[in-house]
Amino acid sequence: MMKFLRENVYAAVLLTLLRLYVGWQWLDAGFHKLKDGFDAAGFLKGAIANPVVDRGTNELIYPTFTKFLEHAALPNVKIINIVIPLGETLVGLGLIVGGLTAAAAFFGLLMNFMFLFAGTVSTNPWLIMLGGIVMIAGAGAGRFGLDYFLLPFLRKHLRFHRKGGGGTVPPVQPLPTHTAH
């Protein structure tokens, strides 16, 4: 199945359509927040006041995430108000143009899971399923996109070469030792 997703031209066509759909969902959500303004304070306060709990025991299901919202996200809501819309927009653009597709899908999944941990179901499960397929397909999902050109370029220019080593990372050199005179 993995080979099919990553190498088959018909799978690449279907993945391109899927990537465009998921990308549009992210771009649309992020762009509206950038254009119309976005304030996560109310959402964060609501997620802290009404955390996800086990109905049988009334215990928090994600206590660490709730503490993160309370002690890190809410006090830094001005940063969150920038990061969320910008992140959604960049994920959407990455998926639409097919540039760094697997990374864009990964960060989209990360945001989907964060929204779920905060108690928002909405379209998150649907986008997790579709985004997961795109991420698993990796370069196959970006075959008809910028990744077709970008990934070979990055592979070529980000490798470390030793003489005759062909793509291996050079060994760590020991630090020079100084002797007192």
C-alpha positions as a LaTeX table, in Angstrom:
\begin{tabular}{lrrr}
\hline
Residue & $x$ (\AA) & $y$ (\AA) & $z$ (\AA) \\
\hline
Met1 & 0.00 & 0.00 & 0.00 \\
Met2 & 2.81 & 2.43 & 0.87 \\
Lys3 & 4.56 & 1.75 & $-2.41$ \\
Phe4 & 1.28 & 2.37 & $-4.24$ \\
Leu5 & 0.73 & 5.72 & $-2.47$ \\
Arg6 & 4.29 & 6.89 & $-3.06$ \\
Glu7 & 4.99 & 5.65 & $-6.58$ \\
Asn8 & 1.78 & 5.09 & $-8.56$ \\
Val9 & 0.78 & 7.89 & $-10.95$ \\
Tyr10 & $-2.95$ & 7.26 & $-10.43$ \\
Ala11 & $-2.49$ & 7.46 & $-6.68$ \\
Ala12 & $-0.57$ & 10.71 & $-7.20$ \\
Val13 & $-3.53$ & 12.18 & $-9.09$ \\
Leu14 & $-5.97$ & 11.17 & $-6.32$ \\
Leu15 & $-3.57$ & 12.42 & $-3.65$ \\
Thr16 & $-3.25$ & 15.73 & $-5.48$ \\
Leu17 & $-7.03$ & 16.19 & $-5.38$ \\
Leu18 & $-7.09$ & 15.20 & $-1.71$ \\
Arg19 & $-4.15$ & 17.52 & $-0.96$ \\
Leu20 & $-5.91$ & 20.42 & $-2.70$ \\
Tyr21 & $-9.11$ & 19.82 & $-0.73$ \\
Val22 & $-7.36$ & 19.62 & 2.65 \\
Gly23 & $-5.15$ & 22.57 & 1.73 \\
Trp24 & $-8.16$ & 24.68 & 0.83 \\
Gln25 & $-9.79$ & 23.86 & 4.18 \\
Trp26 & $-6.70$ & 25.09 & 6.04 \\
Leu27 & $-6.11$ & 28.12 & 3.82 \\
Asp28 & $-9.73$ & 29.22 & 4.10 \\
Ala29 & $-9.74$ & 28.90 & 7.90 \\
Gly30 & $-6.42$ & 30.71 & 8.31 \\
Phe31 & $-7.09$ & 33.46 & 5.78 \\
His32 & $-10.39$ & 34.42 & 7.41 \\
Lys33 & $-8.70$ & 34.65 & 10.79 \\
Leu34 & $-5.92$ & 36.81 & 9.35 \\
Lys35 & $-8.36$ & 39.05 & 7.45 \\
Asp36 & $-11.12$ & 39.38 & 10.06 \\
Gly37 & $-8.97$ & 39.26 & 13.18 \\
Phe38 & $-8.67$ & 36.42 & 15.62 \\
Asp39 & $-8.75$ & 36.25 & 19.39 \\
Ala40 & $-8.26$ & 32.85 & 20.98 \\
Ala41 & $-8.73$ & 34.13 & 24.55 \\
Gly42 & $-12.41$ & 33.13 & 24.78 \\
Phe43 & $-11.75$ & 29.70 & 23.28 \\
Leu44 & $-8.81$ & 29.10 & 25.63 \\
Lys45 & $-10.80$ & 30.21 & 28.69 \\
Gly46 & $-13.65$ & 27.92 & 27.66 \\
Ala47 & $-11.31$ & 24.97 & 27.11 \\
Ile48 & $-9.78$ & 25.54 & 30.55 \\
Ala49 & $-13.16$ & 25.99 & 32.28 \\
Asn50 & $-14.74$ & 22.99 & 30.51 \\
Pro51 & $-11.94$ & 20.50 & 29.86 \\
Val52 & $-12.51$ & 17.11 & 28.27 \\
Val53 & $-13.50$ & 14.72 & 31.07 \\
Asp54 & $-14.32$ & 11.04 & 31.37 \\
Arg55 & $-18.11$ & 10.85 & 31.79 \\
Gly56 & $-17.91$ & 7.87 & 34.11 \\
Thr57 & $-15.25$ & 9.12 & 36.54 \\
Asn58 & $-15.40$ & 12.87 & 35.85 \\
Glu59 & $-11.57$ & 12.88 & 35.65 \\
Leu60 & $-9.67$ & 15.01 & 33.16 \\
Ile61 & $-8.68$ & 13.04 & 30.08 \\
Tyr62 & $-5.92$ & 15.47 & 29.05 \\
Pro63 & $-4.80$ & 17.10 & 32.31 \\
Thr64 & $-1.37$ & 18.03 & 30.97 \\
Phe65 & $-2.87$ & 19.75 & 27.94 \\
Thr66 & $-5.32$ & 21.65 & 30.15 \\
Lys67 & $-2.40$ & 22.85 & 32.29 \\
Phe68 & $-0.55$ & 23.86 & 29.11 \\
Leu69 & $-3.54$ & 25.95 & 28.02 \\
Glu70 & $-3.85$ & 27.54 & 31.47 \\
His71 & $-0.19$ & 28.26 & 32.17 \\
Ala72 & 1.38 & 28.70 & 28.71 \\
Ala73 & $-1.20$ & 29.39 & 26.00 \\
Leu74 & $-3.57$ & 31.77 & 27.80 \\
Pro75 & $-0.83$ & 33.99 & 29.29 \\
Asn76 & 0.67 & 34.20 & 25.78 \\
Val77 & $-2.61$ & 34.59 & 23.90 \\
Lys78 & $-1.21$ & 37.46 & 21.80 \\
Ile79 & 1.32 & 35.06 & 20.32 \\
Ile80 & $-1.33$ & 32.34 & 19.89 \\
Asn81 & $-3.51$ & 34.89 & 18.05 \\
Ile82 & $-0.74$ & 35.19 & 15.45 \\
Val83 & 0.55 & 31.62 & 15.37 \\
Ile84 & $-2.80$ & 29.88 & 14.78 \\
Pro85 & $-3.99$ & 31.89 & 11.74 \\
Leu86 & $-0.49$ & 32.05 & 10.28 \\
Gly87 & 0.02 & 28.32 & 10.83 \\
Glu88 & $-3.33$ & 27.43 & 9.26 \\
Thr89 & $-2.58$ & 29.65 & 6.27 \\
Leu90 & 0.92 & 28.22 & 5.77 \\
Val91 & $-0.32$ & 24.64 & 6.07 \\
Gly92 & $-2.97$ & 25.42 & 3.46 \\
Leu93 & $-0.47$ & 27.04 & 1.10 \\
Gly94 & 2.01 & 24.19 & 1.52 \\
Leu95 & $-0.65$ & 21.63 & 0.68 \\
Ile96 & $-2.12$ & 23.57 & $-2.22$ \\
Val97 & 1.21 & 24.20 & $-3.96$ \\
Gly98 & 2.53 & 20.78 & $-2.96$ \\
Gly99 & 5.62 & 22.24 & $-1.31$ \\
Leu100 & 7.01 & 20.34 & 1.68 \\
Thr101 & 3.74 & 18.45 & 1.56 \\
Ala102 & 4.46 & 15.89 & 4.28 \\
Ala103 & 5.66 & 18.62 & 6.67 \\
Ala104 & 2.58 & 20.75 & 5.95 \\
Ala105 & 0.31 & 17.75 & 6.55 \\
Phe106 & 2.17 & 16.96 & 9.79 \\
Phe107 & 1.69 & 20.47 & 11.17 \\
Gly108 & $-1.95$ & 20.40 & 10.10 \\
Leu109 & $-2.39$ & 17.14 & 12.01 \\
Leu110 & $-0.66$ & 18.66 & 15.02 \\
Met111 & $-3.12$ & 21.56 & 15.06 \\
Asn112 & $-6.08$ & 19.19 & 14.56 \\
Phe113 & $-5.02$ & 17.13 & 17.56 \\
Met114 & $-4.53$ & 20.27 & 19.69 \\
Phe115 & $-8.03$ & 21.43 & 18.81 \\
Leu116 & $-9.41$ & 17.99 & 19.73 \\
Phe117 & $-7.52$ & 17.97 & 23.04 \\
Ala118 & $-9.17$ & 21.31 & 23.79 \\
Gly119 & $-12.59$ & 19.72 & 23.23 \\
Thr120 & $-13.45$ & 20.95 & 19.74 \\
Val121 & $-14.60$ & 18.17 & 17.43 \\
Ser122 & $-15.87$ & 20.11 & 14.37 \\
Thr123 & $-14.12$ & 18.90 & 11.18 \\
Asn124 & $-10.96$ & 17.84 & 13.02 \\
Pro125 & $-11.48$ & 14.04 & 12.82 \\
Trp126 & $-12.20$ & 14.32 & 9.09 \\
Leu127 & $-9.12$ & 16.48 & 8.49 \\
Ile128 & $-7.00$ & 14.12 & 10.63 \\
Met129 & $-8.00$ & 11.18 & 8.46 \\
Leu130 & $-7.43$ & 12.99 & 5.17 \\
Gly131 & $-4.29$ & 14.79 & 6.33 \\
Gly132 & $-2.91$ & 11.51 & 7.66 \\
Ile133 & $-3.27$ & 9.93 & 4.22 \\
Val134 & $-1.46$ & 12.90 & 2.66 \\
Met135 & 1.34 & 12.73 & 5.24 \\
Ile136 & 1.78 & 8.97 & 4.90 \\
Ala137 & 1.99 & 9.31 & 1.13 \\
Gly138 & 4.83 & 11.80 & 1.59 \\
Ala139 & 6.46 & 12.82 & $-1.67$ \\
Gly140 & 3.80 & 10.92 & $-3.63$ \\
Ala141 & 1.23 & 13.48 & $-2.51$ \\
Gly142 & 3.44 & 16.31 & $-3.79$ \\
Arg143 & 4.37 & 14.60 & $-7.04$ \\
Phe144 & 2.20 & 17.04 & $-9.02$ \\
Gly145 & 3.34 & 20.06 & $-7.11$ \\
Leu146 & 6.36 & 22.01 & $-5.98$ \\
Asp147 & 7.82 & 18.93 & $-4.24$ \\
Tyr148 & 8.61 & 17.46 & $-7.67$ \\
Phe149 & 11.33 & 20.11 & $-8.00$ \\
Leu150 & 11.93 & 21.06 & $-4.36$ \\
Leu151 & 12.69 & 17.65 & $-2.83$ \\
Pro152 & 15.46 & 16.68 & $-5.29$ \\
Phe153 & 16.98 & 20.15 & $-4.87$ \\
Leu154 & 16.94 & 19.84 & $-1.08$ \\
Arg155 & 18.35 & 16.30 & $-1.21$ \\
Lys156 & 21.20 & 17.48 & $-3.41$ \\
His157 & 22.08 & 20.62 & $-1.47$ \\
Leu158 & 21.55 & 19.50 & 2.11 \\
Arg159 & 23.81 & 16.44 & 2.01 \\
Phe160 & 27.23 & 16.39 & 3.56 \\
His161 & 29.85 & 14.79 & 1.33 \\
Arg162 & 33.20 & 13.31 & 2.23 \\
Lys163 & 35.78 & 12.41 & $-0.36$ \\
Gly164 & 34.40 & 9.28 & $-1.93$ \\
Gly165 & 31.82 & 9.04 & 0.86 \\
Gly166 & 28.78 & 9.83 & $-1.25$ \\
Gly167 & 26.23 & 11.37 & 1.08 \\
Thr168 & 27.42 & 10.36 & 4.51 \\
Val169 & 27.67 & 12.77 & 7.39 \\
Pro170 & 31.28 & 13.67 & 8.18 \\
Pro171 & 32.59 & 12.42 & 11.52 \\
Val172 & 32.69 & 14.77 & 14.48 \\
Gln173 & 36.15 & 16.29 & 14.87 \\
Pro174 & 37.62 & 16.32 & 18.37 \\
Leu175 & 38.04 & 19.69 & 20.01 \\
Pro176 & 41.61 & 21.01 & 19.97 \\
Thr177 & 43.44 & 20.69 & 23.26 \\
His178 & 45.51 & 23.54 & 24.60 \\
Thr179 & 48.59 & 23.03 & 26.64 \\
Ala180 & 50.00 & 25.57 & 29.04 \\
His181 & 53.43 & 26.96 & 28.15 \\
\hline
\end{tabular}
